[in-house]
Amino acid sequence: MPRLLFTTVIYLLVGFMVVLPPVLVFATALSHGLGTALATLTDPDGLSAIRLTLAVTVMSMLINTIFGTMAAWTLAHFRFPGRNLLVVLIELPLSVSPVVGGLVWLLVFGTQGWWGAALERWSHPIVFAQPGIVLATVFVTFPYITRTLMPMLTHNGREAEEAAVMLGANLWQVLWHVTLPGARLALLSSVLLTTARAMGEFGAVSVVSGHIPGLTETMPLHIETLYNGYQTVAAFTMAALLALMAMGVVLARSLTERRHGQTEERA
């Protein structure tokens, strides 16, 4: 009896909190028909928001993959003064509001900030431009790859890497042929998680973007603009597209983990 009760409560909670919101989003987006919903996506500002979101997501994912992997490898294999502080700093974006990260970039690169005026004079603005959006997105998504890879690299140990070094491999050969293959599932899973998180970032991007339609509005920001302008169908259509993109990434992550599990069972 308790098992049935708890199972029922869990299903009801998941259905209400997880399943119902996307269903309502898609239902509202299609309330005037599929043609009307698709037509709202051809708006120039909407297309610009989609392109900017994809570009920022790809750039953030690449930056975090490179530097997050380096950070995870260093923290997993070495002990040095300040290591614990470095781990805390890496995890900081998980514990503070993304708006705080946006405000920090605004303080540093804004017109009234430390370097903002000089960058403006050199015609290389950071905030209220695409570089600021990339920085804000990198900030909020940086911990995912590092924190996912660290336990796997620690578990794998250094024996295989040391053997490769003794056989004459250099650092990059060790990383590419020994370290990363042993942690490929964790790396791929963290990359997909970072991608999904980057696509939906709102708080930090909202602070540094300036909300310039057609230039610095990502899909989440454009959804807010449409909704505030009482363009309900267009707003929910863009939200439905963003949800589909995120669901696709999450599905790819689940399929990857399942396939890896099946491969291990056969082995």
C-alpha positions in Angstrom: 0.0 0.0 0.0 2.7 2.6 0.9 4.5 1.7 -2.4 1.4 2.3 -4.5 0.7 5.5 -2.6 4.2 6.9 -3.1 4.3 5.9 -6.8 0.9 7.6 -7.4 2.1 10.8 -5.7 5.3 10.8 -7.7 3.5 10.4 -11.0 1.0 13.1 -10.1 3.8 15.5 -9.1 5.8 14.8 -12.2 2.7 15.2 -14.4 1.8 18.5 -12.8 5.3 20.0 -12.5 7.0 18.6 -15.6 4.5 17.3 -18.2 1.7 19.8 -17.9 3.7 23.0 -18.6 5.1 21.8 -22.0 1.7 20.5 -23.0 0.2 23.9 -22.3 2.9 25.6 -24.2 2.4 23.5 -27.3 -1.4 23.7 -27.0 -1.3 27.5 -26.9 1.2 27.7 -29.7 -1.1 25.6 -31.9 -4.3 27.3 -30.8 -4.6 29.2 -34.1 -3.3 26.3 -36.3 0.1 25.0 -37.3 0.3 27.5 -40.2 -0.1 30.5 -38.0 2.5 29.1 -35.6 5.0 28.5 -38.3 4.4 31.9 -39.8 5.4 33.6 -36.5 8.8 32.0 -36.7 9.6 33.7 -40.1 9.6 37.1 -38.5 13.1 38.7 -39.0 13.5 39.4 -35.3 12.5 35.8 -34.5 14.9 34.3 -37.0 17.7 36.6 -35.6 16.9 35.3 -32.1 17.1 31.7 -33.3 20.4 32.2 -35.1 21.9 34.1 -32.1 20.8 31.4 -29.7 22.4 28.7 -31.8 25.6 30.6 -32.3 26.0 31.5 -28.6 25.2 27.9 -27.6 27.8 26.5 -29.9 30.5 29.0 -28.8 29.8 28.5 -25.1 29.8 24.7 -25.5 33.2 24.8 -27.3 34.7 27.2 -24.8 33.4 25.2 -21.8 34.5 21.9 -23.3 38.1 23.0 -23.8 38.6 24.8 -20.5 36.2 22.7 -18.4 38.1 19.6 -19.5 41.4 21.2 -18.7 40.1 22.2 -15.2 38.7 18.8 -14.5 41.9 17.0 -15.5 44.1 19.4 -13.4 41.8 19.2 -10.3 41.5 15.4 -10.5 45.2 14.6 -10.9 47.0 17.2 -8.8 47.0 18.6 -5.3 48.2 22.2 -5.0 47.7 25.2 -2.7 44.4 26.8 -3.3 42.8 23.8 -5.0 39.8 23.8 -2.8 39.3 27.5 -3.4 39.4 26.9 -7.1 36.8 24.2 -6.8 34.5 26.6 -4.9 35.0 29.3 -7.5 34.1 26.8 -10.3 30.9 25.9 -8.5 30.0 29.5 -7.7 27.7 29.9 -10.8 25.6 27.0 -9.4 24.9 28.8 -6.1 24.4 32.4 -7.1 21.8 33.9 -9.3 22.7 34.3 -13.0 21.7 37.9 -12.7 24.7 38.4 -10.4 27.0 37.1 -13.1 25.5 39.5 -15.6 26.0 42.4 -13.2 29.7 41.5 -12.8 30.2 41.6 -16.5 28.4 44.9 -16.7 30.6 46.3 -13.9 33.8 45.2 -15.8 32.8 45.8 -19.4 30.0 48.3 -19.2 30.3 51.8 -20.4 30.8 53.0 -16.8 32.9 49.9 -16.0 36.6 49.3 -15.7 37.3 48.7 -19.4 34.1 49.5 -21.1 34.9 53.0 -22.2 38.2 51.9 -23.7 36.6 49.1 -25.6 33.9 51.4 -26.9 36.6 53.8 -28.2 38.2 50.9 -30.0 34.9 49.8 -31.4 34.9 46.5 -29.6 32.0 46.6 -27.2 31.4 43.7 -24.9 28.1 44.4 -23.1 25.0 45.1 -25.2 26.7 43.1 -27.9 27.1 39.4 -28.8 30.5 38.9 -26.9 28.8 39.9 -23.6 26.1 37.3 -24.3 28.7 34.6 -24.8 30.6 35.6 -21.6 27.4 35.5 -19.6 26.4 32.1 -21.0 29.9 30.7 -20.4 29.7 31.9 -16.8 26.5 30.1 -15.9 27.4 26.8 -17.8 31.0 26.4 -16.9 30.6 24.1 -13.8 28.8 21.4 -15.7 31.6 19.9 -17.6 34.2 20.2 -14.8 32.0 18.8 -12.1 30.8 15.9 -14.3 34.3 14.9 -15.5 36.2 15.2 -12.2 34.7 12.1 -10.5 35.3 10.0 -13.6 38.9 11.1 -14.0 39.6 10.6 -10.4 38.1 7.1 -10.5 40.1 6.2 -13.6 43.4 7.2 -11.9 46.7 8.0 -13.5 48.2 4.6 -14.2 47.3 4.4 -17.9 48.4 8.0 -18.4 51.8 7.4 -16.7 52.2 4.3 -18.8 51.6 6.3 -22.0 54.1 8.9 -20.9 56.7 6.2 -20.3 56.1 4.9 -23.8 56.9 8.4 -25.2 53.5 10.0 -25.5 53.3 13.8 -25.0 50.6 15.6 -23.1 48.1 16.0 -25.9 48.5 12.4 -27.0 47.8 11.3 -23.5 44.7 13.4 -23.3 43.4 12.5 -26.7 44.2 8.7 -26.7 44.1 7.8 -23.0 42.3 10.3 -20.8 39.3 11.3 -22.9 38.4 7.8 -24.3 38.2 6.6 -20.7 35.8 9.4 -19.8 33.9 9.8 -23.1 30.5 9.1 -21.7 30.9 11.7 -18.9 32.3 14.2 -21.4 29.5 13.7 -23.9 26.8 13.8 -21.2 28.2 17.0 -19.7 28.5 18.6 -23.2 24.9 17.9 -23.9 23.9 19.2 -20.5 25.8 22.4 -21.1 24.2 22.8 -24.5 20.7 22.4 -23.0 21.5 24.9 -20.2 23.0 27.4 -22.6 20.0 27.5 -24.9 17.7 28.4 -22.1 19.8 31.0 -20.2 17.8 34.2 -19.4 19.0 36.0 -16.3 22.6 36.8 -17.0 22.0 37.3 -20.7 19.1 39.7 -19.9 21.5 42.0 -18.0 24.3 42.2 -20.5 22.3 42.0 -23.8 20.4 45.3 -23.8 17.3 43.6 -25.3 18.0 45.0 -28.8 15.5 43.2 -31.2 17.3 41.6 -34.1 20.7 42.1 -32.6 21.1 40.9 -29.0 17.9 39.1 -28.3 18.2 35.4 -27.8 15.2 33.1 -27.9 14.3 33.4 -24.2 14.6 37.2 -24.4 12.5 37.3 -27.5 9.9 35.2 -25.9 9.6 37.8 -23.1 9.4 40.7 -25.7 6.6 38.9 -27.6 4.7 38.1 -24.5 5.0 41.6 -23.1 3.8 42.9 -26.5 0.6 40.7 -26.1 1.7 38.5 -29.0 0.7 35.4 -27.2 0.7 32.9 -30.0 4.1 34.1 -31.3 5.6 33.9 -27.8 4.4 30.4 -27.1 5.4 29.2 -30.6 9.0 30.4 -29.9 8.8 28.8 -26.4 7.6 25.6 -28.0 10.6 25.6 -30.5 13.0 26.3 -27.6 11.4 23.4 -25.6 11.8 21.1 -28.6 15.4 22.0 -29.0 16.1 21.3 -25.3 14.1 18.1 -25.4 16.2 16.9 -28.4 19.4 17.5 -26.5 18.1 15.8 -23.3 16.9 12.8 -25.5 20.3 12.6 -27.1 21.9 12.5 -23.7 19.5 9.7 -22.5 20.0 7.6 -25.6 23.8 8.0 -25.3 23.8 6.8 -21.7 21.5 3.9 -22.5 23.6 2.8 -25.5 26.7 2.9 -23.3 25.0 0.8 -20.7 24.0 -1.8 -23.2 27.5 -1.9 -24.5 28.9 -2.5 -21.0 26.3 -5.3 -20.4 27.4 -7.1 -23.6 31.1 -6.7 -22.6 
